[in-house]
């Protein structure tokens, strides 16, 4: 083994420890990547810039040029998509459309009386809402306000209700998710094609299996009464503005547009994700202006779109940039090739490597509570695996991408799970105990369905 490979392995271990200890993930990944590349330079490596990027003429300046090149690529590519998705979600919350959607979806639950059937149905409805309310924390707070009192009222325990709500963001499948946009970009397909042709075939059965698992595990743990009591906190969602019931359709409009103006509908017209989101934003703003007749208020609401975009650049997009620098370091050092070669030696094919990469994403997510960081760090490595092992890149991405949201729903340090536990007055570990079976069943189902339909 060469010095760069050994050093990269050691730095990766240290970086993992620092992330678990809650050091800033962005800076840990960026610094680790730069240190690994710096050591490679000392060992004679000079070729590490992305394809098409010109060298500065001085190899140590090329380190900074690497960050510049990656930032340019991400900001005009997947970064822009992630920011517009976040901006649109923020605008929908600002005008009350997201809250109205959740309120309408809660109505069917009020009409039923069988506790655990209502619980399973609440999960399925929550996952449906997650298609357009893509923030795990935001969805959890909305459901804790709208769903939690109904679930407890029909006879479900507080722990079971909270655990179910924490699971509602587990399958992050949909064209508006930032991580999905990154997965589609790495797989070199558009987001709607990735969703319809690759994700849905692997996910449809997982929704049902997870709902059934929640039904039986909730019943079992409620009978055992194993929840650990903790301080109860009242669920408080941001005060939403009153709006008409039909505003609930607005969050779905971009998805409809993306489907209609694609190869699944009108193939002669192509509409990108940012364009669909911005078009919907402008049309809704005009409707708001007609309804409210208050130009200043409508313009202030519209500004939320850009504020959320800026917040996401400092959060998710910056994380994607730092993760790509780290992945570049692993690739340049030869560590990735060494791991893939060892896996091939053990007889691992594309299916086995997909399982290994998905497992790595899942473990890091469980330990850190951050699915975005885990997936961003490992996503681009799938390209190296495909180059050496072969296989279908979109199919490889599906379980890797979904592992980051599934394992988050059973992580004791994930924000959505902690929030649910606080409202229920139980410890986060109580929800981990309740969720690990449904989430493992969900992940196992996705792996099997992906292997059967996509590989």
Buried (B, 14 or more C-beta within 10 A) or exposed (E): EEEBBBBBBEBBEEBBEBBEEEEEBBEBBBBBBBBBBBBBBEEEBEEBBEEEBEEBEEBEEBBEBBBEBBBBBBBEBBBBBBBBBBBBBBBBBBBBBBBBBBBBBBEEBEEEEEBBEBBBBBBBBBBBBBBBBBBBEBBBBBBBBBBBEBBBBBBBBBBBBBBBBBBBBBBBBBBBBBBBBBBBBBBEBBBBBBBBBBBBBBBEBBBEBBBBBBBEBBBEBBEEEEBBEBEEEEBEBEEBBEBEEEBBBBBBBBBEBBBBBBEEBEEEEEBBBBBBBBBBBEEBBEBBBEEBEEEEEBEEBBEBBEBBBEBBBEBBBBBBBBBBBBBBBBBBBBBBBBBBEEBBEEEBEBBBBBBBBBBBBBBBBBBBBBBBBBBBBBBBBBBBBBEBBEBBBBBBBBBBBBBBBBBBBBBBBBBBBBBBBBBBBBBBBBBBBBBBBBBBBBBEBBBBBBBEBBB
